[in-house]
Amino acid sequence: MSTLRDLAEEHTTLRPADIDHLHRIAGDWQLLSDLSFADLLLWVPVDGDGTFLCVAQVRPTTAPTAYLDDQVGRIVGGPEVAHLEVALRQGRIWREGDPVWYGDVPARHEAIPVRLRTADGESGEVVAVVGRDTNLSTARTPSQLELNYLTTADDLAQMIADGTFPPHRHPGETTSAPRVGDGLVRLDANGKVTYASPNAQSAYRRLGYASHLVGEDLAKLHRRLASDPLEGTDAANAVLAALRGDAPPRREIDARGATMLTRALPLMPAGVPIGALVLVRDITEVRRRDRALITKDATIREIHHRVKNNLQTVAALLRLQARRVSMPEARVALEESVRRVASIALVHETLSLSSDEAVEFDGIVDRVASAATEVAATEVSVGMRRRGSFGVLPAEIATSLVMVLNELLLNAVEHGFPPAGEEGVPGPEGAPEPAVVVSVHRFRKQLHVSVADNGRGLPEQFDAEKGANLGLQIVRALVTGELRGTIELRNGAEGGTEAVLVVPLARGTADRLAG
């Protein structure tokens, strides 16, 4: 299914600013749908020929839907959209007409013009129409809650027609919570509560307020209830800002071990401030789980930090032992072990700084590559480059992969470039600058990695599986075992040696790399 932007750009001449405004409406109109007990459909005119295209739809959580089928992408014209045409041309909310039938479902049509205000705040042109369609099959005498919902919905509908709803979202706010069903409080122009839903009343009781909310000055009540005076002042100021016509950011109130999230919205149909709408949600359990997760994350990071320290201690002990060993072969073996342990410590060091069990792998590869050129037992100066990005990798892949790359890089530096002037090797004037390139790309949920050098290539009759090199044995075991991938060692097309790895990625990892 195409997105709102795709449909609008393909079928209409709406400007980017118009489409952005429609996106804001679609991001916040669940509130209006729930208050209206109605489906909302966002219609845009097509080519000025009297036809309309539905680019978005939302169903109410407070009532049955009027549409069993999704309407997005549907283009209609003629008498069926006469009410949309009136709202578009006359710039007013259309409420006339008899109920219509969708199969066995009777529905009431309404049409709300969507107006985009100009940069200087003046009333702009109508760019779309919101159809508000109510399922009448369960019509009944409305309760006090329903009457307050509908009254508030009408005020918000008029604000859409005025171009003052929805407000711009504040930085960091990625959700429209709290919702209507969480708790709703309506205020008059003086900030006094005129209605509070049962869920809202319950949320305030959790904070320690046992009396009924109607008649209370909500800003003053927030100051009294909050355990933290600064927090209470912020919540109170949010209410006062909404009464002035602003849309402040969401605020939290903590009291008596409970936490409540509040969202204050101005009510100003036709540009006249008449009060505010305050949505509240008891998030005590959410915050308790958040604190538990934060504690868990901190514990995990501390574990990675200690593992890193322990690995560095092991490396230091091996390095000390290597200095005391007289046999050259044993010293080389211990020094190789030091490098392997240090490469694993790099992963744990990165994990100790991360908030989850995943790491940005590019920095680790760059550090391992730099270390390989510094510690390799060779007299040749080798340049290291990386092409492409590994992105974010989970710890279980990163730990094994860094060991594999460490071995391959050391192998390329130490065995690919013998000293200049050695038999069969051209001197400096005829040789290219020694280099090793690590290339990476993602293809079909797999990580394709190559480590290529421009050195002398593999010796004749080389067999990686039968070779006695411990490093290559480790590489093969890790790739085929821990990483469940494949590896191929071959001579490069233009000389040198190339190691090609293919590592399968879990779905979540592949999605992160794609982003």
ChimeraX attribute file (.defattr): number of C-alpha atoms within 10 A of each C-alpha:
attribute: neighborCount
match mode: 1-to-1
recipient: residues
	/A:1	7
	/A:2	10
	/A:3	12
	/A:4	20
	/A:5	16
	/A:6	12
	/A:7	18
	/A:8	25
	/A:9	14
	/A:10	10
	/A:11	15
	/A:12	15
	/A:13	15
	/A:14	18
	/A:15	11
	/A:16	12
	/A:17	10
	/A:18	19
	/A:19	19
	/A:20	14
	/A:21	21
	/A:22	27
	/A:23	15
	/A:24	15
	/A:25	21
	/A:26	19
	/A:27	15
	/A:28	18
	/A:29	23
	/A:30	22
	/A:31	20
	/A:32	25
	/A:33	25
	/A:34	23
	/A:35	27
	/A:36	26
	/A:37	23
	/A:38	29
	/A:39	27
	/A:40	28
	/A:41	23
	/A:42	26
	/A:43	32
	/A:44	28
	/A:45	25
	/A:46	19
	/A:47	11
	/A:48	9
	/A:49	9
	/A:50	15
	/A:51	19
	/A:52	27
	/A:53	23
	/A:54	24
	/A:55	23
	/A:56	23
	/A:57	22
	/A:58	20
	/A:59	22
	/A:60	21
	/A:61	17
	/A:62	15
	/A:63	18
	/A:64	17
	/A:65	21
	/A:66	24
	/A:67	17
	/A:68	11
	/A:69	7
	/A:70	12
	/A:71	16
	/A:72	20
	/A:73	19
	/A:74	11
	/A:75	16
	/A:76	16
	/A:77	16
	/A:78	11
	/A:79	10
	/A:80	12
	/A:81	16
	/A:82	14
	/A:83	20
	/A:84	28
	/A:85	23
	/A:86	17
	/A:87	24
	/A:88	26
	/A:89	11
	/A:90	11
	/A:91	19
	/A:92	17
	/A:93	24
	/A:94	20
	/A:95	14
	/A:96	11
	/A:97	10
	/A:98	9
	/A:99	14
	/A:100	15
	/A:101	13
	/A:102	11
	/A:103	9
	/A:104	8
	/A:105	17
	/A:106	17
	/A:107	22
	/A:108	18
	/A:109	21
	/A:110	21
	/A:111	29
	/A:112	29
	/A:113	32
	/A:114	34
	/A:115	25
	/A:116	24
	/A:117	17
	/A:118	11
	/A:119	8
	/A:120	7
	/A:121	10
	/A:122	11
	/A:123	15
	/A:124	15
	/A:125	18
	/A:126	23
	/A:127	20
	/A:128	27
	/A:129	30
	/A:130	29
	/A:131	25
	/A:132	23
	/A:133	25
	/A:134	26
	/A:135	23
	/A:136	19
	/A:137	12
	/A:138	9
	/A:139	8
	/A:140	7
	/A:141	7
	/A:142	10
	/A:143	9
	/A:144	11
	/A:145	15
	/A:146	16
	/A:147	14
	/A:148	20
	/A:149	21
	/A:150	18
	/A:151	14
	/A:152	19
	/A:153	19
	/A:154	17
	/A:155	18
	/A:156	26
	/A:157	25
	/A:158	23
	/A:159	23
	/A:160	23
	/A:161	27
	/A:162	25
	/A:163	26
	/A:164	25
	/A:165	26
	/A:166	19
	/A:167	16
	/A:168	14
	/A:169	16
	/A:170	11
	/A:171	7
	/A:172	7
	/A:173	10
	/A:174	9
	/A:175	10
	/A:176	14
	/A:177	17
	/A:178	21
	/A:179	17
	/A:180	24
	/A:181	18
	/A:182	19
	/A:183	22
	/A:184	25
	/A:185	25
	/A:186	24
	/A:187	26
	/A:188	18
	/A:189	18
	/A:190	13
	/A:191	21
	/A:192	20
	/A:193	22
	/A:194	16
	/A:195	22
	/A:196	21
	/A:197	22
	/A:198	14
	/A:199	18
	/A:200	23
	/A:201	21
	/A:202	19
	/A:203	23
	/A:204	26
	/A:205	15
	/A:206	18
	/A:207	22
	/A:208	15
	/A:209	16
	/A:210	11
	/A:211	10
	/A:212	14
	/A:213	21
	/A:214	16
	/A:215	13
	/A:216	15
	/A:217	18
	/A:218	23
	/A:219	19
	/A:220	18
	/A:221	16
	/A:222	24
	/A:223	20
	/A:224	16
	/A:225	19
	/A:226	23
	/A:227	17
	/A:228	13
	/A:229	13
	/A:230	11
	/A:231	18
	/A:232	24
	/A:233	18
	/A:234	21
	/A:235	29
	/A:236	22
	/A:237	18
	/A:238	24
	/A:239	31
	/A:240	23
	/A:241	18
	/A:242	25
	/A:243	25
	/A:244	17
	/A:245	19
	/A:246	18
	/A:247	23
	/A:248	22
	/A:249	19
	/A:250	20
	/A:251	19
	/A:252	18
	/A:253	25
	/A:254	20
	/A:255	19
	/A:256	11
	/A:257	11
	/A:258	20
	/A:259	23
	/A:260	21
	/A:261	20
	/A:262	23
	/A:263	24
	/A:264	25
	/A:265	27
	/A:266	29
	/A:267	30
	/A:268	24
	/A:269	20
	/A:270	14
	/A:271	13
	/A:272	10
	/A:273	16
	/A:274	18
	/A:275	25
	/A:276	30
	/A:277	22
	/A:278	24
	/A:279	25
	/A:280	28
	/A:281	24
	/A:282	24
	/A:283	19
	/A:284	18
	/A:285	11
	/A:286	11
	/A:287	14
	/A:288	14
	/A:289	12
	/A:290	12
	/A:291	12
	/A:292	12
	/A:293	12
	/A:294	13
	/A:295	12
	/A:296	12
	/A:297	17
	/A:298	17
	/A:299	13
	/A:300	18
	/A:301	22
	/A:302	15
	/A:303	15
	/A:304	22
	/A:305	19
	/A:306	15
	/A:307	17
	/A:308	23
	/A:309	15
	/A:310	13
	/A:311	20
	/A:312	19
	/A:313	14
	/A:314	16
	/A:315	21
	/A:316	15
	/A:317	13
	/A:318	21
	/A:319	18
	/A:320	13
	/A:321	14
	/A:322	20
	/A:323	11
	/A:324	10
	/A:325	13
	/A:326	9
	/A:327	9
	/A:328	10
	/A:329	10
	/A:330	13
	/A:331	18
	/A:332	14
	/A:333	13
	/A:334	21
	/A:335	19
	/A:336	20
	/A:337	17
	/A:338	20
	/A:339	23
	/A:340	18
	/A:341	19
	/A:342	23
	/A:343	27
	/A:344	22
	/A:345	22
	/A:346	21
	/A:347	25
	/A:348	26
	/A:349	19
	/A:350	21
	/A:351	24
	/A:352	24
	/A:353	14
	/A:354	17
	/A:355	13
	/A:356	14
	/A:357	17
	/A:358	19
	/A:359	26
	/A:360	18
	/A:361	20
	/A:362	15
	/A:363	15
	/A:364	19
	/A:365	23
	/A:366	15
	/A:367	12
	/A:368	22
	/A:369	24
	/A:370	16
	/A:371	17
	/A:372	24
	/A:373	21
	/A:374	13
	/A:375	14
	/A:376	20
	/A:377	13
	/A:378	17
	/A:379	12
	/A:380	16
	/A:381	15
	/A:382	21
	/A:383	15
	/A:384	18
	/A:385	13
	/A:386	16
	/A:387	12
	/A:388	12
	/A:389	17
	/A:390	22
	/A:391	20
	/A:392	18
	/A:393	23
	/A:394	18
	/A:395	18
	/A:396	12
	/A:397	19
	/A:398	23
	/A:399	20
	/A:400	19
	/A:401	25
	/A:402	20
	/A:403	24
	/A:404	23
	/A:405	23
	/A:406	23
	/A:407	23
	/A:408	23
	/A:409	28
	/A:410	24
	/A:411	17
	/A:412	29
	/A:413	28
	/A:414	19
	/A:415	17
	/A:416	25
	/A:417	23
	/A:418	17
	/A:419	15
	/A:420	15
	/A:421	10
	/A:422	9
	/A:423	8
	/A:424	9
	/A:425	15
	/A:426	13
	/A:427	12
	/A:428	11
	/A:429	8
	/A:430	8
	/A:431	12
	/A:432	11
	/A:433	13
	/A:434	16
	/A:435	19
	/A:436	25
	/A:437	19
	/A:438	24
	/A:439	17
	/A:440	20
	/A:441	15
	/A:442	20
	/A:443	13
	/A:444	9
	/A:445	17
	/A:446	18
	/A:447	18
	/A:448	19
	/A:449	21
	/A:450	21
	/A:451	21
	/A:452	26
	/A:453	27
	/A:454	22
	/A:455	24
	/A:456	18
	/A:457	20
	/A:458	18
	/A:459	9
	/A:460	6
	/A:461	6
	/A:462	11
	/A:463	11
	/A:464	14
	/A:465	10
	/A:466	9
	/A:467	11
	/A:468	10
	/A:469	11
	/A:470	12
	/A:471	19
	/A:472	19
	/A:473	15
	/A:474	13
	/A:475	20
	/A:476	19
	/A:477	14
	/A:478	18
	/A:479	20
	/A:480	14
	/A:481	12
	/A:482	14
	/A:483	20
	/A:484	14
	/A:485	18
	/A:486	16
	/A:487	16
	/A:488	12
	/A:489	18
	/A:490	17
	/A:491	18
	/A:492	17
	/A:493	8
	/A:494	8
	/A:495	15
	/A:496	20
	/A:497	24
	/A:498	24
	/A:499	20
	/A:500	18
	/A:501	22
	/A:502	21
	/A:503	20
	/A:504	20
	/A:505	22
	/A:506	13
	/A:507	10
	/A:508	12
	/A:509	18
	/A:510	20
	/A:511	12
	/A:512	11
	/A:513	17
	/A:514	11
	/A:515	7
